[in-house]
Amino acid sequence: MTEESLGRTISEDATGRPDRAADDLRMAVIDALRGVYDPEIPVNIYELGLVYRCDVSPDGKVEIDMTLTAPACPIAGEMPGMVESAVRAVPGVEDVKVELVWDPPWDQSMMSEAARLELGFY
């Protein structure tokens, strides 16, 4: 996953200048994602690398592609709703679409360094 795929690039307004409001909203959405945990792993889904794409438009529309650690995850049916609820609670978010995807398959290399440290994978 690249920084750009997770929406960490600087947005521009119609004049080509940085759009700080859009960037602030994007960061608030990412903070909300960091508040959602896989119940079986004590690390949030963002640091686990389960969020493959997070697009946030300046008008508050959010689209998220995410996966789970395994297709047979017992909360597979609940996790997209948990993510949607967390993101929908962010001020300025008007609409949220969460898509569960399986490609590429998740593996431990997708975790952030912080997640690896927390789980003792070093």
N, C-alpha and C positions, 0 to 999 in steps of 0.2 A: 504494500500500500504506500502510496506517495502522499506527501503533504497536500498536494493539490487534490487528490481523490477524496480526502477527508475535509475539503473545504477550508484549508488553512492559507489559501492565497488571499491577497488583498483584493477586495472588490473595488470596482470603479463606478462612479456615478456617470451620468450622461455626458459630462464634460471631460471625462477621463481622469478626474481626480479621485483619490482614495475615498471610498464611501465608508466612513467610520461607523455610521449607524448599522449598516449591513454587517460589518465585521464584529461589532459589539453583539448583535443578535446571534451571529454564528458562534461566537465564544460562549454565550449564554446557553445555547443549545448543547454545545460540547460539554459544558459544566453539568447540564442536566443528564447527559449520557453517562457522565462519570458518577452519577448518583444511582445508577442501576447496576445491581450485582447479580451474577449468576449465583443462585442459592447454594450450589455445591462447591463454589470456589470463592474464597474471600477477597476477590479482586473485581473491580468494576468492569463492565463489558467493553468500555472504551480502551482501557489499558490492556485488557486481554486480547485486543485486536479483533474483536467480533464485529466491529463496525467497519464495513468496507467502503461505504460512501455516505457522506452527509452533505447534501446540497441545501443551502439556505438562501432563499431569494430575498431581496430587499423588501418585498411586500409580505413577508412572513410565511411563505410556503416552504415546508421542510420535507425533503425526500431522503429516506435512509434505506440503504441496503445493509443488511446485517446477516450474520450466520450464528450458529451455535457451536459449542465444542464438539458435539456429536449429533448426528441426525436422530438418534434414539433418546435424546435428552428428555427427561421426564416433564420439563416445563416448556417444551417446544411450542405448544399451543398457546401458552400464556405470555411468553417473552415479548413478542411483538406488541401486544397490548400494554405491557408494562412500560416498554420504551415509548410508545405513543403517548401514554398518560403523562410520563415524566416530561417529555418535550412539549406537549400541549400546554402544560402549566407555566411555560416560560412566557413572560410578558412580551408581546409583539408577535408571537407565533399565531398565525391564523388558521393553518391547516397542516396536518402531518400525515405522511404516507410512509409506512414501514413495510419493507419487503424482505421476507426471509429468503436468502439465497444459499446455495450449497457449492458454488463454484467461484473461486477456488476453495477446495476443502480447507478448513481451519487446521493449523498445527501450531505447536508451541513457538515456532520462530516468529509468529505474528504478534506475540506479546511485546509490550514495551519493556525497556530495561527495568523500570520501576516494578512492573508486574513480576518479572523474572526474579528480581531481588526479594520481593515480598514472599514469593513462593519457594525460595531457596533453590532456584534452578541454575545457580552459578557455582 
